[in-house]
Each structure stands twice: as C-alpha cells, then as structure tokens.
Amino acid sequence: MDGQTTDDPAMDSTPTPDGTPTPDDSDETPDEDDSDDTPTPGDTPTPEDTPTPDDSDETPEDTPTPEDTPEPGDGTDDSEPEPSSVVSGLNASDPFANATQLDLTLYNGSQEIGLHLQNDSGTNTEFLRVSRPSGEELALYTTPDYVAYRNSTSGEIRYGERGGNVGVGVNFLAAFTIIGGIAYAGIVEWDQTGTTSVDGETAYVYESDSLNQTALNSNENLELEFDQDRIQSVDGEMVVTADGRIQSITVLFETPSGTYGSDLTVGYDAVTITQPDWVDESDASS
C-alpha cells in the first residue's frame, strides 16, 4: 500500500504421473512383404490360430485412470500456505500492496502506538492516522491535488503538494511502526492449527506459543526492548487465505515489565474515504 510516511520523529522505544505406462507391444509386427514368401493356401492360419481377445494388448486397467490426476479444489495440501513463506513475504518491499485498510497496535511495555491507514485506489486518496503514547494524534489526508496534515495536540494544520515535504514525518513514523510490528511475526514458531472462513473463502489459522530462536539469532536488525529470558508467555495467531493474503497477525509477549508485540488486521474490500472536517479546501488550494 502506498503510504506517505511522518511529521514527527520515530516512535518511542519501538523494536525495531510416474511416466505414463507404455502398453506392451501389440501383436508381432508382420515381416516386410516379400513376393517369394507369399503364403500358399495351405499356409493360411486356421481359425484356432487367430488371437482371441484375451491375447490382445494390455487390458484397460493398466492405463492410469482419471482418479490418479488431482482435481482442482480436491482438498489437497497444495493450497495451504507454508508459515515460512508467509513470514518471508512480510519482508517484501510492500507486503500489503493490495490492501485497502490496515489497523495496527504496537505494544512496547506500558506504551502503545496505534496506526490506521486507508487507501481508496479508485480516487487515489489516502488517510493515515498515527496515535503516539503521549496521546498525540498525527493525521495525513492525501488527495491527487494536495496533502493535508494535522497535529491534534498543537492544532497545527498544514497543506502542501503531494510528494512534497508536508507529511514526510508522519509517513516515516507509520512505516517504522509497521516494520516494527510485523517483525515480531518472524521470531516465533508457527503451527497450522485449523481453518476459518473469511468472506466465504477458506483461510488457514496458525498459532504460536514459543520463540524461534534460530530466526531471532539471525535477525541482526531486530533489537528486542525486553529480556527474552524473562518472557512469561508467547501468544501468537495468524490468519492467511489460500492465496496467501494475510488477514491478521497477533504476536504478544508477556514480561514482568509489560506486554510487547503487535496486533495487526488487514482489509482488502473497497473503502470510501471521507474528507476530514478539519480540512479546508480553500486553504489547501492556495
């Protein structure tokens, strides 16, 4: 999803079919015709010599039957996304490229950062809101013609061109929050535990209750804000559709100093973004 990123500095203390059987050769291929070998009437095979149906080529049961070929939608495991591929996909440059709405809460001990992002591709409009631990809210409304920024604490409202400097800080904070949130999904062990239905489609449920120590040790860019030896519990759940779209990811670590982790939900249905009441188009166009 496109996202512009923040007007304020980065968040506080955020973690960073075997080969087809060939039928046996049919009856012996007759020798090439030779005029000198033309059989006399007495050489004509008697009826008893005529091969009976039982002597013919292999019977049909030797040919693979249709049931040997998997049918689409026959319930095979091929459609079940592997947890490792789902998690590795989160490292793509834009893992939620087709999403229209994203809601994320990042837990950092006693603090929380919230993020709400909507994308209306039909009108090329976006709305982003980031809630900081202090209670401050930073909002960014982006249209094809202008960008509007608002700080709820100071009341400051600014306008600028799309792609300009207005809103850069907010977009940066949003990107940092998303990266920090999804990083937790890569350091826990996932097991497929069941299925659920999402908009009438089958989705797979994965759960976790432990760290993936190998992944944790190999991730040099992730610094936990808590001592992993003091983790009291790990609680993770991830829901992914058969086509690999992530619907939600929750990873929570309980420690003596509080809860760490993230809670993410993703939407793919079309959204309509309403212009915020604090936007004044006459100011935006000036």
C-alpha positions as protocol buffer text, in pm:
chain_id: "A"
residue {
  index: 1
  type: MET
  ca { x: 0 y: 0 z: 0 }
}
residue {
  index: 2
  type: ASP
  ca { x: 119 y: 341 z: -78 }
}
residue {
  index: 3
  type: GLY
  ca { x: 187 y: 527 z: 231 }
}
residue {
  index: 4
  type: GLN
  ca { x: 348 y: 857 z: 285 }
}
residue {
  index: 5
  type: THR
  ca { x: 549 y: 848 z: 594 }
}
residue {
  index: 6
  type: THR
  ca { x: 580 y: 1104 z: 941 }
}
residue {
  index: 7
  type: ASP
  ca { x: 594 y: 1466 z: 1058 }
}
residue {
  index: 8
  type: ASP
  ca { x: 729 y: 1359 z: 1390 }
}
residue {
  index: 9
  type: PRO
  ca { x: 1037 y: 1162 z: 1478 }
}
residue {
  index: 10
  type: ALA
  ca { x: 1033 y: 784 z: 1507 }
}
residue {
  index: 11
  type: MET
  ca { x: 832 y: 623 z: 1781 }
}
residue {
  index: 12
  type: ASP
  ca { x: 947 y: 587 z: 2137 }
}
residue {
  index: 13
  type: SER
  ca { x: 1130 y: 265 z: 2226 }
}
residue {
  index: 14
  type: THR
  ca { x: 988 y: 72 z: 1926 }
}
residue {
  index: 15
  type: PRO
  ca { x: 1163 y: -261 z: 1834 }
}
residue {
  index: 16
  type: THR
  ca { x: 1294 y: -227 z: 1573 }
}
residue {
  index: 17
  type: PRO
  ca { x: 218 y: -3917 z: -1321 }
}
residue {
  index: 18
  type: ASP
  ca { x: 536 y: -4161 z: -1294 }
}
residue {
  index: 19
  type: GLY
  ca { x: 588 y: -4175 z: -1669 }
}
residue {
  index: 20
  type: THR
  ca { x: 271 y: -4293 z: -1844 }
}
residue {
  index: 21
  type: PRO
  ca { x: 297 y: -4670 z: -1877 }
}
residue {
  index: 22
  type: THR
  ca { x: 351 y: -4770 z: -2240 }
}
residue {
  index: 23
  type: PRO
  ca { x: 126 y: -5056 z: -2342 }
}
residue {
  index: 24
  type: ASP
  ca { x: 314 y: -5375 z: -2426 }
}
residue {
  index: 25
  type: ASP
  ca { x: 399 y: -5412 z: -2788 }
}
residue {
  index: 26
  type: SER
  ca { x: 99 y: -5524 z: -2982 }
}
residue {
  index: 27
  type: ASP
  ca { x: 94 y: -5848 z: -3177 }
}
residue {
  index: 28
  type: GLU
  ca { x: 422 y: -5911 z: -3351 }
}
residue {
  index: 29
  type: THR
  ca { x: 467 y: -5672 z: -3638 }
}
residue {
  index: 30
  type: PRO
  ca { x: 437 y: -5867 z: -3961 }
}
residue {
  index: 31
  type: ASP
  ca { x: 755 y: -5913 z: -4159 }
}
residue {
  index: 32
  type: GLU
  ca { x: 800 y: -5687 z: -4456 }
}
residue {
  index: 33
  type: ASP
  ca { x: 608 y: -5827 z: -4753 }
}
residue {
  index: 34
  type: ASP
  ca { x: 819 y: -6042 z: -4982 }
}
residue {
  index: 35
  type: SER
  ca { x: 673 y: -6176 z: -5305 }
}
residue {
  index: 36
  type: ASP
  ca { x: 870 y: -6502 z: -5264 }
}
residue {
  index: 37
  type: ASP
  ca { x: 720 y: -6555 z: -4923 }
}
residue {
  index: 38
  type: THR
  ca { x: 358 y: -6524 z: -5023 }
}
residue {
  index: 39
  type: PRO
  ca { x: 183 y: -6794 z: -4825 }
}
residue {
  index: 40
  type: THR
  ca { x: 8 y: -7074 z: -5011 }
}
residue {
  index: 41
  type: PRO
  ca { x: -350 y: -7153 z: -4927 }
}
residue {
  index: 42
  type: GLY
  ca { x: -227 y: -7426 z: -4700 }
}
residue {
  index: 43
  type: ASP
  ca { x: -36 y: -7169 z: -4502 }
}
residue {
  index: 44
  type: THR
  ca { x: -343 y: -6968 z: -4411 }
}
residue {
  index: 45
  type: PRO
  ca { x: -384 y: -6976 z: -4035 }
}
residue {
  index: 46
  type: THR
  ca { x: -676 y: -7178 z: -3917 }
}
residue {
  index: 47
  type: PRO
  ca { x: -939 y: -7007 z: -3702 }
}
residue {
  index: 48
  type: GLU
  ca { x: -785 y: -7161 z: -3394 }
}
residue {
  index: 49
  type: ASP
  ca { x: -467 y: -6963 z: -3462 }
}
residue {
  index: 50
  type: THR
  ca { x: -649 y: -6629 z: -3461 }
}
residue {
  index: 51
  type: PRO
  ca { x: -566 y: -6443 z: -3140 }
}
residue {
  index: 52
  type: THR
  ca { x: -859 y: -6432 z: -2908 }
}
residue {
  index: 53
  type: PRO
  ca { x: -950 y: -6111 z: -2722 }
}
residue {
  index: 54
  type: ASP
  ca { x: -766 y: -6246 z: -2419 }
}
residue {
  index: 55
  type: ASP
  ca { x: -440 y: -6242 z: -2618 }
}
residue {
  index: 56
  type: SER
  ca { x: -466 y: -5876 z: -2712 }
}
residue {
  index: 57
  type: ASP
  ca { x: -263 y: -5588 z: -2572 }
}
residue {
  index: 58
  type: GLU
  ca { x: -270 y: -5500 z: -2205 }
}
residue {
  index: 59
  type: THR
  ca { x: -616 y: -5451 z: -2069 }
}
residue {
  index: 60
  type: PRO
  ca { x: -751 y: -5102 z: -1996 }
}
residue {
  index: 61
  type: GLU
  ca { x: -686 y: -5134 z: -1626 }
}
residue {
  index: 62
  type: ASP
  ca { x: -314 y: -5086 z: -1698 }
}
residue {
  index: 63
  type: THR
  ca { x: -384 y: -4731 z: -1820 }
}
residue {
  index: 64
  type: PRO
  ca { x: -387 y: -4465 z: -1545 }
}
residue {
  index: 65
  type: THR
  ca { x: -741 y: -4379 z: -1455 }
}
residue {
  index: 66
  type: PRO
  ca { x: -864 y: -4022 z: -1407 }
}
residue {
  index: 67
  type: GLU
  ca { x: -864 y: -4054 z: -1030 }
}
residue {
  index: 68
  type: ASP
  ca { x: -484 y: -4059 z: -1038 }
}
residue {
  index: 69
  type: THR
  ca { x: -485 y: -3695 z: -1150 }
}
residue {
  index: 70
  type: PRO
  ca { x: -552 y: -3441 z: -871 }
}
residue {
  index: 71
  type: GLU
  ca { x: -862 y: -3239 z: -938 }
}
residue {
  index: 72
  type: PRO
  ca { x: -874 y: -2864 z: -866 }
}
residue {
  index: 73
  type: GLY
  ca { x: -1022 y: -2797 z: -527 }
}
residue {
  index: 74
  type: ASP
  ca { x: -993 y: -3159 z: -416 }
}
residue {
  index: 75
  type: GLY
  ca { x: -870 y: -3059 z: -72 }
}
residue {
  index: 76
  type: THR
  ca { x: -501 y: -3129 z: -127 }
}
residue {
  index: 77
  type: ASP
  ca { x: -250 y: -2952 z: 94 }
}
residue {
  index: 78
  type: ASP
  ca { x: -105 y: -2766 z: -205 }
}
residue {
  index: 79
  type: SER
  ca { x: -330 y: -2468 z: -129 }
}
residue {
  index: 80
  type: GLU
  ca { x: -215 y: -2432 z: 231 }
}
residue {
  index: 81
  type: PRO
  ca { x: 43 y: -2155 z: 258 }
}
residue {
  index: 82
  type: GLU
  ca { x: 359 y: -2252 z: 444 }
}
residue {
  index: 83
  type: PRO
  ca { x: 417 y: -2033 z: 752 }
}
residue {
  index: 84
  type: SER
  ca { x: 777 y: -1974 z: 649 }
}
residue {
  index: 85
  type: SER
  ca { x: 676 y: -1842 z: 306 }
}
residue {
  index: 86
  type: VAL
  ca { x: 412 y: -1617 z: 460 }
}
residue {
  index: 87
  type: VAL
  ca { x: 657 y: -1473 z: 709 }
}
residue {
  index: 88
  type: SER
  ca { x: 930 y: -1426 z: 447 }
}
residue {
  index: 89
  type: GLY
  ca { x: 676 y: -1245 z: 231 }
}
residue {
  index: 90
  type: LEU
  ca { x: 648 y: -983 z: 503 }
}
residue {
  index: 91
  type: ASN
  ca { x: 999 y: -875 z: 411 }
}
residue {
  index: 92
  type: ALA
  ca { x: 888 y: -771 z: 64 }
}
residue {
  index: 93
  type: SER
  ca { x: 905 y: -403 z: -20 }
}
residue {
  index: 94
  type: ASP
  ca { x: 525 y: -376 z: 3 }
}
residue {
  index: 95
  type: PRO
  ca { x: 374 y: -688 z: 168 }
}
residue {
  index: 96
  type: PHE
  ca { x: 26 y: -533 z: 178 }
}
residue {
  index: 97
  type: ALA
  ca { x: 23 y: -394 z: -176 }
}
residue {
  index: 98
  type: ASN
  ca { x: -341 y: -490 z: -244 }
}
residue {
  index: 99
  type: ALA
  ca { x: -476 y: -394 z: 96 }
}
residue {
  index: 100
  type: THR
  ca { x: -725 y: -111 z: 135 }
}
residue {
  index: 101
  type: GLN
  ca { x: -719 y: -82 z: 514 }
}
residue {
  index: 102
  type: LEU
  ca { x: -462 y: -158 z: 780 }
}
residue {
  index: 103
  type: ASP
  ca { x: -500 y: -125 z: 1157 }
}
residue {
  index: 104
  type: LEU
  ca { x: -204 y: -188 z: 1386 }
}
residue {
  index: 105
  type: THR
  ca { x: -135 y: -157 z: 1755 }
}
residue {
  index: 106
  type: LEU
  ca { x: 226 y: -179 z: 1866 }
}
residue {
  index: 107
  type: TYR
  ca { x: 284 y: -269 z: 2231 }
}
residue {
  index: 108
  type: ASN
  ca { x: 603 y: -156 z: 2398 }
}
residue {
  index: 109
  type: GLY
  ca { x: 583 y: -244 z: 2765 }
}
residue {
  index: 110
  type: SER
  ca { x: 349 y: 9 z: 2918 }
}
residue {
  index: 111
  type: GLN
  ca { x: 319 y: 213 z: 2598 }
}
residue {
  index: 112
  type: GLU
  ca { x: 115 y: 172 z: 2281 }
}
residue {
  index: 113
  type: ILE
  ca { x: 132 y: 319 z: 1934 }
}
residue {
  index: 114
  type: GLY
  ca { x: -172 y: 295 z: 1708 }
}
residue {
  index: 115
  type: LEU
  ca { x: -194 y: 321 z: 1333 }
}
residue {
  index: 116
  type: HIS
  ca { x: -493 y: 342 z: 1099 }
}
residue {
  index: 117
  type: LEU
  ca { x: -440 y: 354 z: 723 }
}
residue {
  index: 118
  type: GLN
  ca { x: -695 y: 357 z: 439 }
}
residue {
  index: 119
  type: ASN
  ca { x: -636 y: 358 z: 66 }
}
residue {
  index: 120
  type: ASP
  ca { x: -905 y: 434 z: -191 }
}
residue {
  index: 121
  type: SER
  ca { x: -739 y: 342 z: -520 }
}
residue {
  index: 122
  type: GLY
  ca { x: -1045 y: 450 z: -715 }
}
residue {
  index: 123
  type: THR
  ca { x: -997 y: 814 z: -618 }
}
residue {
  index: 124
  type: ASN
  ca { x: -624 y: 790 z: -542 }
}
residue {
  index: 125
  type: THR
  ca { x: -692 y: 911 z: -189 }
}
residue {
  index: 126
  type: GLU
  ca { x: -535 y: 801 z: 140 }
}
residue {
  index: 127
  type: PHE
  ca { x: -596 y: 870 z: 506 }
}
residue {
  index: 128
  type: LEU
  ca { x: -335 y: 797 z: 772 }
}
residue {
  index: 129
  type: ARG
  ca { x: -360 y: 845 z: 1147 }
}
residue {
  index: 130
  type: VAL
  ca { x: -86 y: 764 z: 1399 }
}
residue {
  index: 131
  type: SER
  ca { x: -156 y: 774 z: 1774 }
}
residue {
  index: 132
  type: ARG
  ca { x: 150 y: 822 z: 1993 }
}
residue {
  index: 133
  type: PRO
  ca { x: 197 y: 708 z: 2357 }
}
residue {
  index: 134
  type: SER
  ca { x: 152 y: 1066 z: 2475 }
}
residue {
  index: 135
  type: GLY
  ca { x: -200 y: 1071 z: 2332 }
}
residue {
  index: 136
  type: GLU
  ca { x: -98 y: 1292 z: 2043 }
}
residue {
  index: 137
  type: GLU
  ca { x: -255 y: 1207 z: 1706 }
}
residue {
  index: 138
  type: LEU
  ca { x: -96 y: 1290 z: 1375 }
}
residue {
  index: 139
  type: ALA
  ca { x: -321 y: 1274 z: 1069 }
}
residue {
  index: 140
  type: LEU
  ca { x: -244 y: 1291 z: 700 }
}
residue {
  index: 141
  type: TYR
  ca { x: -507 y: 1325 z: 429 }
}
residue {
  index: 142
  type: THR
  ca { x: -370 y: 1276 z: 78 }
}
residue {
  index: 143
  type: THR
  ca { x: -554 y: 1352 z: -246 }
}
residue {
  index: 144
  type: PRO
  ca { x: -435 y: 1376 z: -607 }
}
residue {
  index: 145
  type: ASP
  ca { x: -422 y: 1755 z: -569 }
}
residue {
  index: 146
  type: TYR
  ca { x: -288 y: 1820 z: -219 }
}
residue {
  index: 147
  type: VAL
  ca { x: -179 y: 1681 z: 118 }
}
residue {
  index: 148
  type: ALA
  ca { x: -325 y: 1799 z: 448 }
}
residue {
  index: 149
  type: TYR
  ca { x: -151 y: 1741 z: 784 }
}
residue {
  index: 150
  type: ARG
  ca { x: -286 y: 1792 z: 1134 }
}
residue {
  index: 151
  type: ASN
  ca { x: -137 y: 1760 z: 1483 }
}
residue {
  index: 152
  type: SER
  ca { x: -418 y: 1705 z: 1736 }
}
residue {
  index: 153
  type: THR
  ca { x: -215 y: 1834 z: 2030 }
}
residue {
  index: 154
  type: SER
  ca { x: -93 y: 2161 z: 1888 }
}
residue {
  index: 155
  type: GLY
  ca { x: -384 y: 2208 z: 1650 }
}
residue {
  index: 156
  type: GLU
  ca { x: -140 y: 2276 z: 1369 }
}
residue {
  index: 157
  type: ILE
  ca { x: -276 y: 2222 z: 1017 }
}
residue {
  index: 158
  type: ARG
  ca { x: -55 y: 2240 z: 710 }
}
residue {
  index: 159
  type: TYR
  ca { x: -111 y: 2187 z: 339 }
}
residue {
  index: 160
  type: GLY
  ca { x: 125 y: 2101 z: 59 }
}
residue {
  index: 161
  type: GLU
  ca { x: 170 y: 1927 z: -271 }
}
residue {
  index: 162
  type: ARG
  ca { x: 153 y: 1552 z: -297 }
}
residue {
  index: 163
  type: GLY
  ca { x: 505 y: 1417 z: -282 }
}
residue {
  index: 164
  type: GLY
  ca { x: 631 y: 1730 z: -111 }
}
residue {
  index: 165
  type: ASN
  ca { x: 764 y: 1787 z: 239 }
}
residue {
  index: 166
  type: VAL
  ca { x: 431 y: 1807 z: 421 }
}
residue {
  index: 167
  type: GLY
  ca { x: 360 y: 1475 z: 590 }
}
residue {
  index: 168
  type: VAL
  ca { x: 705 y: 1324 z: 546 }
}
residue {
  index: 169
  type: GLY
  ca { x: 749 y: 1281 z: 921 }
}
residue {
  index: 170
  type: VAL
  ca { x: 412 y: 1110 z: 965 }
}
residue {
  index: 171
  type: ASN
  ca { x: 480 y: 871 z: 681 }
}
residue {
  index: 172
  type: PHE
  ca { x: 818 y: 782 z: 828 }
}
residue {
  index: 173
  type: LEU
  ca { x: 665 y: 710 z: 1167 }
}
residue {
  index: 174
  type: ALA
  ca { x: 395 y: 494 z: 1004 }
}
residue {
  index: 175
  type: ALA
  ca { x: 647 y: 290 z: 808 }
}
residue {
  index: 176
  type: PHE
  ca { x: 864 y: 244 z: 1117 }
}
residue {
  index: 177
  type: THR
  ca { x: 559 y: 129 z: 1316 }
}
residue {
  index: 178
  type: ILE
  ca { x: 453 y: -124 z: 1051 }
}
residue {
  index: 179
  type: ILE
  ca { x: 803 y: -266 z: 1013 }
}
residue {
  index: 180
  type: GLY
  ca { x: 840 y: -296 z: 1388 }
}
residue {
  index: 181
  type: GLY
  ca { x: 500 y: -461 z: 1419 }
}
residue {
  index: 182
  type: ILE
  ca { x: 543 y: -730 z: 1154 }
}
residue {
  index: 183
  type: ALA
  ca { x: 899 y: -809 z: 1268 }
}
residue {
  index: 184
  type: TYR
  ca { x: 755 y: -995 z: 1568 }
}
residue {
  index: 185
  type: ALA
  ca { x: 589 y: -1248 z: 1332 }
}
residue {
  index: 186
  type: GLY
  ca { x: 933 y: -1357 z: 1213 }
}
residue {
  index: 187
  type: ILE
  ca { x: 1075 y: -1455 z: 1552 }
}
residue {
  index: 188
  type: VAL
  ca { x: 814 y: -1705 z: 1675 }
}
residue {
  index: 189
  type: GLU
  ca { x: 736 y: -2066 z: 1582 }
}
residue {
  index: 190
  type: TRP
  ca { x: 415 y: -2109 z: 1380 }
}
residue {
  index: 191
  type: ASP
  ca { x: 195 y: -2422 z: 1356 }
}
residue {
  index: 192
  type: GLN
  ca { x: -115 y: -2462 z: 1142 }
}
residue {
  index: 193
  type: THR
  ca { x: -396 y: -2541 z: 1385 }
}
residue {
  index: 194
  type: GLY
  ca { x: -719 y: -2513 z: 1187 }
}
residue {
  index: 195
  type: THR
  ca { x: -919 y: -2321 z: 932 }
}
residue {
  index: 196
  type: THR
  ca { x: -1172 y: -2043 z: 934 }
}
residue {
  index: 197
  type: SER
  ca { x: -1384 y: -1860 z: 678 }
}
residue {
  index: 198
  type: VAL
  ca { x: -1310 y: -1511 z: 553 }
}
residue {
  index: 199
  type: ASP
  ca { x: -1567 y: -1359 z: 319 }
}
residue {
  index: 200
  type: GLY
  ca { x: -1682 y: -1709 z: 224 }
}
residue {
  index: 201
  type: GLU
  ca { x: -1330 y: -1831 z: 148 }
}
residue {
  index: 202
  type: THR
  ca { x: -1124 y: -2082 z: 345 }
}
residue {
  index: 203
  type: ALA
  ca { x: -844 y: -1929 z: 547 }
}
residue {
  index: 204
  type: TYR
  ca { x: -576 y: -2105 z: 749 }
}
residue {
  index: 205
  type: VAL
  ca { x: -512 y: -2036 z: 1115 }
}
residue {
  index: 206
  type: TYR
  ca { x: -160 y: -2053 z: 1256 }
}
residue {
  index: 207
  type: GLU
  ca { x: -73 y: -2026 z: 1623 }
}
residue {
  index: 208
  type: SER
  ca { x: 243 y: -1977 z: 1824 }
}
residue {
  index: 209
  type: ASP
  ca { x: 347 y: -2017 z: 2186 }
}
residue {
  index: 210
  type: SER
  ca { x: 726 y: -2004 z: 2161 }
}
residue {
  index: 211
  type: LEU
  ca { x: 1017 y: -1812 z: 2016 }
}
residue {
  index: 212
  type: ASN
  ca { x: 1200 y: -1921 z: 1700 }
}
residue {
  index: 213
  type: GLN
  ca { x: 1549 y: -1895 z: 1843 }
}
residue {
  index: 214
  type: THR
  ca { x: 1721 y: -1955 z: 1509 }
}
residue {
  index: 215
  type: ALA
  ca { x: 1532 y: -1672 z: 1343 }
}
residue {
  index: 216
  type: LEU
  ca { x: 1588 y: -1448 z: 1642 }
}
residue {
  index: 217
  type: ASN
  ca { x: 1963 y: -1508 z: 1643 }
}
residue {
  index: 218
  type: SER
  ca { x: 1994 y: -1447 z: 1269 }
}
residue {
  index: 219
  type: ASN
  ca { x: 1799 y: -1121 z: 1269 }
}
residue {
  index: 220
  type: GLU
  ca { x: 2073 y: -868 z: 1329 }
}
residue {
  index: 221
  type: ASN
  ca { x: 1841 y: -573 z: 1266 }
}
residue {
  index: 222
  type: LEU
  ca { x: 1595 y: -658 z: 1543 }
}
residue {
  index: 223
  type: GLU
  ca { x: 1664 y: -541 z: 1893 }
}
residue {
  index: 224
  type: LEU
  ca { x: 1409 y: -650 z: 2149 }
}
residue {
  index: 225
  type: GLU
  ca { x: 1315 y: -397 z: 2413 }
}
residue {
  index: 226
  type: PHE
  ca { x: 1289 y: -674 z: 2673 }
}
residue {
  index: 227
  type: ASP
  ca { x: 1498 y: -963 z: 2805 }
}
residue {
  index: 228
  type: GLN
  ca { x: 1387 y: -1278 z: 2623 }
}
residue {
  index: 229
  type: ASP
  ca { x: 1492 y: -1488 z: 2923 }
}
residue {
  index: 230
  type: ARG
  ca { x: 1219 y: -1317 z: 3121 }
}
residue {
  index: 231
  type: ILE
  ca { x: 934 y: -1385 z: 2878 }
}
residue {
  index: 232
  type: GLN
  ca { x: 645 y: -1531 z: 3072 }
}
residue {
  index: 233
  type: SER
  ca { x: 430 y: -1629 z: 2773 }
}
residue {
  index: 234
  type: VAL
  ca { x: 411 y: -1608 z: 2394 }
}
residue {
  index: 235
  type: ASP
  ca { x: 70 y: -1578 z: 2232 }
}
residue {
  index: 236
  type: GLY
  ca { x: 52 y: -1564 z: 1853 }
}
residue {
  index: 237
  type: GLU
  ca { x: -217 y: -1609 z: 1589 }
}
residue {
  index: 238
  type: MET
  ca { x: -202 y: -1553 z: 1213 }
}
residue {
  index: 239
  type: VAL
  ca { x: -485 y: -1593 z: 959 }
}
residue {
  index: 240
  type: VAL
  ca { x: -395 y: -1634 z: 592 }
}
residue {
  index: 241
  type: THR
  ca { x: -619 y: -1710 z: 294 }
}
residue {
  index: 242
  type: ALA
  ca { x: -536 y: -1986 z: 44 }
}
residue {
  index: 243
  type: ASP
  ca { x: -400 y: -1730 z: -200 }
}
residue {
  index: 244
  type: GLY
  ca { x: -155 y: -1603 z: 62 }
}
residue {
  index: 245
  type: ARG
  ca { x: -328 y: -1282 z: 169 }
}
residue {
  index: 246
  type: ILE
  ca { x: -268 y: -1201 z: 533 }
}
residue {
  index: 247
  type: GLN
  ca { x: -587 y: -1118 z: 719 }
}
residue {
  index: 248
  type: SER
  ca { x: -443 y: -1070 z: 1066 }
}
residue {
  index: 249
  type: ILE
  ca { x: -132 y: -1122 z: 1275 }
}
residue {
  index: 250
  type: THR
  ca { x: -112 y: -1104 z: 1653 }
}
residue {
  index: 251
  type: VAL
  ca { x: 208 y: -1168 z: 1847 }
}
residue {
  index: 252
  type: LEU
  ca { x: 219 y: -1078 z: 2217 }
}
residue {
  index: 253
  type: PHE
  ca { x: 496 y: -1134 z: 2471 }
}
residue {
  index: 254
  type: GLU
  ca { x: 413 y: -1103 z: 2839 }
}
residue {
  index: 255
  type: THR
  ca { x: 705 y: -993 z: 3056 }
}
residue {
  index: 256
  type: PRO
  ca { x: 744 y: -855 z: 3408 }
}
residue {
  index: 257
  type: SER
  ca { x: 778 y: -508 z: 3258 }
}
residue {
  index: 258
  type: GLY
  ca { x: 460 y: -531 z: 3048 }
}
residue {
  index: 259
  type: THR
  ca { x: 330 y: -650 z: 2712 }
}
residue {
  index: 260
  type: TYR
  ca { x: 535 y: -631 z: 2395 }
}
residue {
  index: 261
  type: GLY
  ca { x: 435 y: -721 z: 2041 }
}
residue {
  index: 262
  type: SER
  ca { x: 177 y: -618 z: 1785 }
}
residue {
  index: 263
  type: ASP
  ca { x: -181 y: -671 z: 1674 }
}
residue {
  index: 264
  type: LEU
  ca { x: -247 y: -623 z: 1301 }
}
residue {
  index: 265
  type: THR
  ca { x: -562 y: -656 z: 1090 }
}
residue {
  index: 266
  type: VAL
  ca { x: -574 y: -608 z: 713 }
}
residue {
  index: 267
  type: GLY
  ca { x: -872 y: -539 z: 485 }
}
residue {
  index: 268
  type: TYR
  ca { x: -899 y: -584 z: 110 }
}
residue {
  index: 269
  type: ASP
  ca { x: -1252 y: -462 z: 35 }
}
residue {
  index: 270
  type: ALA
  ca { x: -1304 y: -127 z: -134 }
}
residue {
  index: 271
  type: VAL
  ca { x: -1322 y: 169 z: 104 }
}
residue {
  index: 272
  type: THR
  ca { x: -1458 y: 520 z: 71 }
}
residue {
  index: 273
  type: ILE
  ca { x: -1256 y: 790 z: 244 }
}
residue {
  index: 274
  type: THR
  ca { x: -1444 y: 1091 z: 372 }
}
residue {
  index: 275
  type: GLN
  ca { x: -1268 y: 1425 z: 380 }
}
residue {
  index: 276
  type: PRO
  ca { x: -1184 y: 1512 z: 743 }
}
residue {
  index: 277
  type: ASP
  ca { x: -1382 y: 1802 z: 886 }
}
residue {
  index: 278
  type: TRP
  ca { x: -1061 y: 1990 z: 969 }
}
residue {
  index: 279
  type: VAL
  ca { x: -963 y: 2016 z: 601 }
}
residue {
  index: 280
  type: ASP
  ca { x: -1036 y: 2350 z: 434 }
}
residue {
  index: 281
  type: GLU
  ca { x: -1002 y: 2311 z: 60 }
}
residue {
  index: 282
  type: SER
  ca { x: -977 y: 2684 z: 10 }
}
residue {
  index: 283
  type: ASP
  ca { x: -659 y: 2681 z: 218 }
}
residue {
  index: 284
  type: ALA
  ca { x: -538 y: 2361 z: 53 }
}
residue {
  index: 285
  type: SER
  ca { x: -563 y: 2510 z: -294 }
}
residue {
  index: 286
  type: SER
  ca { x: -399 y: 2841 z: -205 }
}
